[in-house]
Amino acid sequence: MTQVLHLPKLDFAPMTVADQIYAELYRQVLSLELKPGAKISEVEVAKAMGVSRQPVRDAFYRLSKLGFLLIRPQRATTVTLISAAAVMRARFIRTALEVETIRTAAPRLCEADLDALAAIIEAQDRAIKADDRPAFHRLDDAFHREICARANLAFTWELIAENKGHMDRVRMLSLSFASRTAWDDHVAILGALRGREPEAAAAAMRAHLSRIKEQIDRILQQNHDYFAEEPADARLDF
């Protein structure tokens, strides 16, 4: 059965129509509003958003190239199941980029930068207490993005964002039990930055991003239907 979509009418802002559709569907896939295995229809998306099918088709194609939609001729298009192997590859790439970024950021960030990061952490604490997982996830991204931007390394976040999508679906699932651990990690990262300790900051970031290795087996057991069946050796232990 095709999943019922709750999609906004487009306002035709400076982004192209296809870009807007892509951005909204990408958000819904990563937030699990569009669940792994769900069917999705060009016709229904076009109708819901008030557009023709061509920009929807373009957006579907872009999502398929990222590995988030499975398009098969004469068959329903579906949201792909989560690949644990793809998650671990994405974690490896992200760790390599963020560990070096934060090592560089530690001596560069000023007190105003550190206070801005602290404000994000405080907002995350409020999101945990309100059990607002989408807000926590947005703030999580903001914390990591701001470190890159305030260290004059914004290009690294662009690379991270391009590669972290497969992690994000698992991260959303982990928030049911791991939000406070992620928050504690951010506090530790900020503490190392305030101490101007590049190696301690790098170690804290590495530990933070490595937690997905511990979490993925638990998540897979709880949400087995969301995951693709893969050979035992497909998920390399990076």
C-alpha positions in Angstrom: 0.0 0.0 0.0 1.4 3.4 -0.9 2.2 5.6 2.1 0.0 8.6 2.6 2.1 11.7 2.2 1.7 15.0 4.0 3.4 17.4 1.6 3.4 21.2 1.5 2.2 23.2 -1.5 5.3 24.8 -3.0 5.8 28.5 -2.9 8.1 28.6 -6.0 10.9 30.4 -4.1 14.3 30.9 -5.9 15.0 27.2 -5.7 13.7 25.3 -8.7 10.6 23.3 -8.3 12.6 20.0 -8.6 15.0 21.3 -6.0 12.1 22.0 -3.6 10.5 18.6 -4.1 13.9 16.9 -3.7 14.6 18.8 -0.5 11.3 18.0 1.0 11.4 14.3 0.1 15.0 14.0 1.2 14.0 15.5 4.6 11.1 13.0 4.9 13.2 10.0 4.0 16.0 11.0 6.5 13.5 11.8 9.3 11.7 8.5 8.6 8.4 10.2 7.9 8.8 8.2 4.7 9.7 4.8 6.2 12.1 2.3 4.7 10.1 0.1 2.3 7.3 2.6 1.8 5.8 3.0 -1.7 5.8 6.4 -3.2 4.0 7.6 -6.3 5.0 10.4 -8.7 1.4 11.0 -9.4 0.5 11.4 -5.7 3.5 13.6 -4.9 2.8 15.9 -7.9 -0.9 16.2 -6.9 0.0 16.9 -3.2 2.5 19.6 -4.2 0.5 21.1 -7.0 3.1 20.6 -9.7 3.6 18.6 -12.9 5.1 15.1 -12.9 8.4 16.1 -14.5 10.0 17.9 -11.5 8.8 15.0 -9.3 10.5 12.6 -11.7 13.7 14.6 -11.6 13.6 14.6 -7.7 13.0 10.9 -7.6 16.0 10.3 -9.9 18.3 12.3 -7.7 17.1 10.5 -4.6 17.6 7.1 -6.4 21.2 8.1 -7.2 21.8 8.7 -3.5 20.5 5.3 -2.7 17.2 6.4 -1.0 14.6 5.4 -3.7 14.4 2.2 -5.7 12.9 2.9 -9.1 11.9 -0.1 -11.2 10.1 0.1 -14.5 6.4 -1.0 -14.3 6.7 -1.5 -10.6 6.1 0.8 -7.6 8.9 3.1 -6.5 9.9 2.4 -2.9 12.0 4.0 -0.2 15.1 1.8 0.1 15.7 -0.3 3.1 18.6 0.8 5.3 22.0 -0.7 4.5 24.1 -1.2 7.6 27.2 -1.4 5.3 26.3 2.0 3.7 25.9 3.4 7.2 29.3 2.3 8.3 30.9 3.6 5.1 29.3 7.0 5.7 30.5 6.9 9.3 34.0 6.3 8.2 33.9 9.3 5.8 32.3 11.6 8.3 34.7 10.7 11.0 37.7 11.3 8.8 36.4 14.8 8.0 35.1 15.9 11.4 38.1 14.7 13.4 40.5 16.7 11.3 38.0 19.7 11.3 37.7 19.8 15.0 41.4 19.4 15.5 41.9 22.5 13.3 39.0 24.3 15.0 40.2 24.0 18.6 42.8 26.8 18.5 40.7 29.0 16.2 37.3 29.4 17.9 36.8 32.5 20.0 34.7 32.8 23.1 31.7 34.0 21.1 32.0 30.9 18.9 32.1 28.7 22.0 29.1 30.5 23.5 27.1 29.9 20.3 27.9 26.2 20.5 26.9 26.2 24.2 23.5 27.8 23.3 22.9 24.9 20.8 23.7 22.4 23.5 21.3 24.1 25.9 18.6 24.0 23.2 19.3 20.3 22.8 18.8 19.7 26.5 15.3 21.4 26.2 14.5 19.2 23.2 15.4 16.0 25.2 13.2 17.1 28.1 10.3 17.8 25.6 11.0 14.5 23.8 11.2 16.5 20.6 13.4 14.2 18.5 13.2 16.1 15.2 14.3 19.3 17.0 17.1 17.4 18.7 18.3 16.1 15.3 18.2 19.5 13.7 20.2 20.9 16.6 22.6 18.0 16.4 23.3 19.0 12.8 23.6 22.7 13.8 26.2 21.9 16.4 28.4 20.1 14.0 27.8 22.5 11.2 28.7 25.5 13.3 32.0 24.0 14.3 32.9 23.8 10.7 31.6 27.2 9.7 33.2 29.1 12.7 36.5 27.5 12.0 36.3 28.8 8.4 36.0 25.3 7.2 32.4 25.4 5.9 33.3 23.4 2.9 33.9 20.4 5.1 30.2 20.5 6.2 29.2 20.4 2.6 31.2 17.2 2.1 29.8 15.8 5.3 26.2 16.6 4.4 26.7 14.9 1.0 27.8 11.7 2.7 25.9 11.4 6.0 22.4 10.6 4.7 22.7 6.9 5.3 23.7 7.6 8.9 20.8 10.0 9.5 18.1 7.4 9.3 19.9 5.3 11.9 20.5 8.3 14.0 16.8 9.2 14.0 16.1 5.7 15.2 18.7 5.9 17.9 17.2 9.0 19.5 14.6 6.8 21.3 17.4 5.7 23.7 20.6 7.6 22.9 19.7 11.4 22.9 21.2 12.0 26.3 24.4 10.1 25.4 24.8 12.3 22.3 24.2 15.4 24.4 26.9 14.3 26.9 29.2 13.8 24.0 28.6 17.4 22.8 29.3 18.7 26.2 32.6 16.8 26.2 33.5 18.1 22.8 32.7 21.7 23.8 34.8 21.2 27.0 37.8 20.2 24.9 37.3 23.2 22.6 37.1 25.6 25.6 40.3 24.1 26.9 42.0 24.7 23.5 42.9 21.0 23.4 43.0 19.8 19.8 43.8 16.2 20.5 41.2 15.9 23.3 38.6 17.5 21.0 39.5 15.1 18.2 39.3 12.1 20.5 35.9 13.3 21.8 34.6 13.7 18.3 35.8 10.3 17.3 34.2 8.6 20.3 30.9 10.5 19.5 30.7 9.4 15.9 31.8 5.8 16.8 28.7 5.3 19.0 26.7 4.3 15.9 28.8 1.1 15.8 27.5 0.2 19.2 23.9 1.3 18.5 23.3 -0.2 15.0 22.9 -3.9 16.2 20.3 -2.8 18.8 18.5 -0.7 16.2 18.5 -3.5 13.7 17.0 -5.9 16.2 14.2 -3.4 17.2 13.5 -2.4 13.6 14.5 -5.4 11.5 12.0 -4.7 8.8 13.7 -1.4 8.0 17.0 -3.0 7.1 18.2 -4.8 4.0 19.4 -8.3 4.2 23.2 -8.3 3.6 26.0 -10.8 3.7 27.7 -11.2 7.1 30.9 -9.6 5.8 29.2 -6.7 4.0 29.5 -4.3 7.0 33.3 -3.8 7.5 34.4 -2.9 11.0 35.9 0.6 10.3 
